[in-house]
Amino acid sequence: MLGAKAGAEVRSGDVLPDLYVDALGEMQLDEEKEIYYTPWKFTALGSAHFGMLIALPARLGAGLITQPFEDAMRENGFDFRKLYSASIINENDSSLGVGSFIKFSLKGKILDTPYAHFVIDEKGVVQKSLDLELGTPHVILFDCNKKVVLHHAGKSINANTDEIIATINTALKGPACHPV
């Protein structure tokens, strides 16, 4: 865990640890557009310019909290080849029956944003590793060295959407982390 005590969530200046989710893992689509899973490993940004983790509980209403932010992201038209984006759905923090609905709704997002990562975290590895508050969506922005630049949670995500979008836009104008 990052914090010195329980509940000491990741904050600006912290360096994100390597993360590995293999239960279930990253959602992929096969040639017939059927979902399958592969282990998701977060160690470095590769050729991206900047990174964003979106951590969501698998609960009804969690997506509603972040919907205005997601709409702003879509309107901005980010190049997801430059922005490392991973949406982590914590099934360890779920409402009954919500998991199937979320998986179905993510299928369309995978088709729309093929360079983004959509991860179903059955055991809550990311939430536990980053000491994130349960039941609350989180948006974490980080640089090439995985140093946290910005972290907003819950309703503060929408209250600070302009700041989040501006931070991403500025970072994407910079050089790639590890040019290919």
LINLINJO-V850403 format. One record per residue. RES is the residue in one letter. PHI is phi as a letter, one per 40 degrees, with the letter a starting at -180 (* if undefined). PSI is psi in radians with two decimals (none if undefined). NEAR is the number of other ideal C-beta (glycine too) atoms within 10 Angstrom. Layout:
((RES | PHI | PSI | NEAR) (RES | PHI | PSI | NEAR))
//
This chain:
((M | * | 2.62 | 13) (L | c | -0.77 | 16) (G | c | 2.77 | 13) (A | c | -0.41 | 7) (K | b | 2.84 | 7) (A | d | 2.40 | 7) (G | g | -0.01 | 8) (A | c | 1.31 | 12) (E | d | 2.83 | 18) (V | d | 2.45 | 24) (R | a | 2.95 | 12) (S | d | 2.35 | 12) (G | g | -0.41 | 8) (D | c | 2.64 | 19) (V | b | 2.23 | 12) (L | c | 2.43 | 20) (P | c | 2.89 | 15) (D | c | 2.49 | 10) (L | b | 2.54 | 19) (Y | a | 2.12 | 14) (V | b | 2.06 | 25) (D | b | 0.08 | 15) (A | b | 1.65 | 14) (L | c | -0.88 | 21) (G | h | -2.79 | 18) (E | c | 2.30 | 20) (M | c | 2.31 | 21) (Q | b | 2.82 | 13) (L | b | 2.33 | 13) (D | c | -3.05 | 8) (E | c | -0.47 | 5) (E | c | 0.18 | 5) (K | g | 0.52 | 9) (E | c | 2.53 | 9) (I | c | 2.39 | 16) (Y | a | 2.96 | 11) (Y | b | 2.52 | 17) (T | b | 2.66 | 13) (P | d | 2.44 | 12) (W | b | 2.24 | 22) (K | b | 2.19 | 13) (F | b | 1.86 | 21) (T | b | -0.62 | 11) (A | a | 2.86 | 14) (L | c | -0.17 | 20) (G | g | -2.25 | 12) (S | c | 0.12 | 12) (A | c | 2.92 | 22) (H | b | -0.39 | 20) (F | a | 2.85 | 25) (G | b | 2.70 | 25) (M | a | 2.22 | 24) (L | b | 2.30 | 25) (I | b | 2.01 | 21) (A | b | 2.15 | 26) (L | b | 2.40 | 21) (P | c | 2.62 | 26) (A | c | 1.16 | 24) (R | b | 2.62 | 20) (L | c | 2.38 | 14) (G | g | -0.30 | 11) (A | c | -0.73 | 23) (G | c | -0.53 | 18) (L | c | -0.61 | 9) (I | c | -0.69 | 18) (T | c | -0.01 | 21) (Q | d | -0.82 | 12) (P | d | -0.66 | 13) (F | c | -0.80 | 20) (E | c | -0.65 | 17) (D | c | -0.75 | 12) (A | c | -0.67 | 14) (M | c | -0.81 | 23) (R | c | -0.77 | 12) (E | c | -0.56 | 9) (N | c | -0.42 | 11) (G | g | 0.79 | 7) (F | d | 2.55 | 20) (D | c | 1.82 | 10) (F | c | 0.04 | 17) (R | c | -0.40 | 12) (K | c | -0.45 | 20) (L | b | 1.95 | 22) (Y | c | 2.00 | 23) (S | b | 2.19 | 20) (A | b | 2.14 | 20) (S | b | 2.08 | 22) (I | b | 2.07 | 26) (I | c | 2.04 | 28) (N | c | 1.70 | 28) (E | c | -0.21 | 18) (N | c | -0.21 | 17) (D | b | 1.23 | 20) (S | b | 2.80 | 18) (S | c | 2.60 | 14) (L | d | 2.21 | 7) (G | g | -0.10 | 9) (V | c | -0.54 | 18) (G | d | -0.78 | 16) (S | c | -0.72 | 9) (F | c | -0.76 | 13) (I | c | -0.79 | 19) (K | d | -0.74 | 18) (F | c | -0.78 | 10) (S | c | -0.52 | 10) (L | c | -0.41 | 17) (K | d | -0.77 | 15) (G | c | -0.64 | 9) (K | c | -0.61 | 15) (I | c | -0.72 | 17) (L | c | -0.68 | 10) (D | c | -0.57 | 10) (T | b | 1.32 | 17) (P | c | -0.32 | 10) (Y | c | -0.13 | 13) (A | c | 2.77 | 18) (H | b | 2.30 | 18) (F | b | 2.03 | 22) (V | b | 2.26 | 27) (I | b | 1.98 | 23) (D | b | 1.61 | 27) (E | c | -0.51 | 19) (K | b | 0.04 | 14) (G | g | 0.51 | 21) (V | d | -0.80 | 19) (V | c | -0.81 | 26) (Q | d | -0.78 | 22) (K | c | -0.74 | 14) (S | c | -0.60 | 19) (L | c | 0.03 | 23) (D | f | 0.79 | 17) (L | c | 2.52 | 26) (E | c | 2.30 | 15) (L | c | 2.60 | 12) (G | g | 0.08 | 13) (T | b | 2.30 | 20) (P | c | 2.61 | 27) (H | b | 2.47 | 25) (V | b | 2.13 | 24) (I | b | 2.12 | 26) (L | b | 2.47 | 20) (F | a | 2.75 | 23) (D | c | -3.00 | 16) (C | c | -0.45 | 19) (N | c | 0.21 | 10) (K | g | 0.40 | 18) (K | c | 2.22 | 13) (V | c | 2.21 | 20) (V | c | -0.61 | 18) (L | a | 2.47 | 16) (H | a | 2.11 | 20) (H | b | 2.56 | 19) (A | b | 2.63 | 17) (G | f | -2.43 | 15) (K | c | -0.31 | 12) (S | c | -0.30 | 16) (I | c | -0.90 | 22) (N | c | -0.61 | 19) (A | c | -0.43 | 12) (N | b | 0.38 | 16) (T | d | -0.77 | 19) (D | c | -0.73 | 9) (E | c | -0.74 | 13) (I | c | -0.84 | 21) (I | c | -0.76 | 16) (A | c | -0.69 | 11) (T | c | -0.75 | 16) (I | c | -0.82 | 22) (N | d | -0.76 | 13) (T | c | -0.79 | 11) (A | c | -0.64 | 20) (L | c | -0.27 | 16) (K | c | -0.24 | 9) (G | c | -3.07 | 12) (P | c | 2.81 | 8) (A | c | 2.66 | 16) (C | c | -0.90 | 19) (H | b | 1.48 | 11) (P | d | 2.46 | 7) (V | c | none | 5))
//
